[in-house]
Amino acid sequence: MTHSTKELTVNILGTRGIPEGHSGFETFVLHLAPFLRDKGWKVNVYCQLEPDEDGHLEPDFEDDWNGIRRIHLGSTKTSSAGSIIFDWRTVKHVLNEPGVDLVLGYNTAVFNLVQRLRGRSVLMNMDGVEWKRAKWSLPVKIWFYFNEFIGANFSSVPIADHPEIAKHLHRHGCFRSTIIPYGSYRIDETPAEPLASLGIEPNNFFVSIARIEPENSILDLVKAFCSKPRKEKLVVLGRMIEGRPFTNELRAAANENVIFPGPIFDQKIVSALRKYALGYLHGHQVGGTNPSLVESLGAGSAIVAHDNRFNRWVAGPDQFYFSSIEELSDIYDRLSDDPSIADNAREKAQERHAEAFEWDHVLSQYEEILRKEAMKN
């Protein structure tokens, strides 16, 4: 059966665009858009324009990026207000475009009701349980909860990236979600030389790659590490907002063996950190399939994760889990005293990655459900 151009058009909304940005969704689009293009799809990606330091905003425009149509829309507002305005503008624009719509994230799902009222197919990645995050105020939590409910019940196809997210959506009355996890590439070899820029050596450090937020157990990671003298280093990647009470608390808990290099976007350094760490530390307490955890599995990291149903499903039974500072300290001790115990975890990490998180497998599942929706139109 052949498809018309209309049937094979996908519009991707909900990210800041490609190739800029470092979020999980933007990285995902960097892989999905070329994959769909090569499968014969016309791919439109909405990209957010932001004002410069002087408040100047360039006019809307379109361009071609490696055979992918980019539609650049902007707002003079910044931060959350700018993103909300951008989301609304993408919805208004896409109403005049052919094809099916893939929305990444439910933060403004109420806007996407307009697409559904016009009879459009809207596939929506339901991301994590955003309203449960401790950092949000009550009004913001209510906004996220409301939009999660809208996305789960009114999108054509709600997509959960984790079985526990699908179960969570059941509580909203949504029993029709499709489970497709996040993906990453396997890393078998990567040079260790980039580690020298941080003053660390292979297999003599632990690493955390996460947003510096309380719910990611960053303070527990530091406290457990500094609870006794250790010969290893602890590298904590992420943006430290100076003057913030949590940042002050972290610095107060750290000793001279804790390194806060800030965010690092050089993939050679990040890959080396995953590949040569004695343990990759994942303290996330909420969320679905976390991209950083999946990437660490692909790199063959020994995983040291907060003990919850999200992390256990992703990483599998052969990794290390903690639910207290004391348990985490014991894991540090075990890996330090006998680094060979990490070898089995490293092997099992890549086995788990091959089972569920290879990019080709993940992207093929997206292409399949997009094609099914396209055939309905």
Salt bridges, closest charged atoms under 4 A:
GLU7 OE1 - HIS3 ND1 3.45
ASP38 OD1 - ARG37 NE 2.97
GLU50 OE2 - ARG16 NH1 3.94
ASP60 OD2 - ARG89 NH2 2.43
GLU62 OE2 - ARG69 NH2 2.98
GLU62 OE2 - HIS93 NE2 3.97
ASP63 OD2 - ARG70 NH2 2.78
ASP63 OD1 - HIS72 NE2 3.12
GLU97 OE1 - ARG69 NH1 2.82
GLU97 OE2 - HIS93 ND1 3.91
ASP101 OD2 - ARG120 NE 2.76
GLU130 OE1 - ARG133 NE 3.01
GLU148 OE1 - HIS168 NE2 2.91
GLU148 OE1 - HIS172 NE2 2.58
GLU164 OE2 - LYS167 NZ 3.40
GLU164 OE1 - ARG309 NE 2.84
ASP188 OD1 - ARG186 NE 2.70
GLU213 OE2 - LYS135 NZ 3.78
GLU213 OE1 - ARG244 NH2 2.88
GLU215 OE2 - ARG133 NH1 2.84
GLU232 OE2 - LYS231 NZ 3.22
GLU242 OE2 - ARG251 NH2 2.69
GLU295 OE1 - ARG274 NH2 2.83
ASP307 OD1 - ARG312 NE 2.57
ASP333 OD2 - LYS228 NZ 2.91
ASP333 OD1 - ARG230 NH1 2.72
ASP343 OD1 - ARG346 NH1 3.15
GLU351 OE1 - LYS348 NZ 3.58
GLU355 OE1 - ARG352 NH1 2.96
GLU358 OE2 - HIS353 ND1 3.86
GLU367 OE2 - ARG371 NH2 2.70
GLU368 OE2 - LYS372 NZ 3.67
GLU373 OE2 - LYS376 NZ 2.87
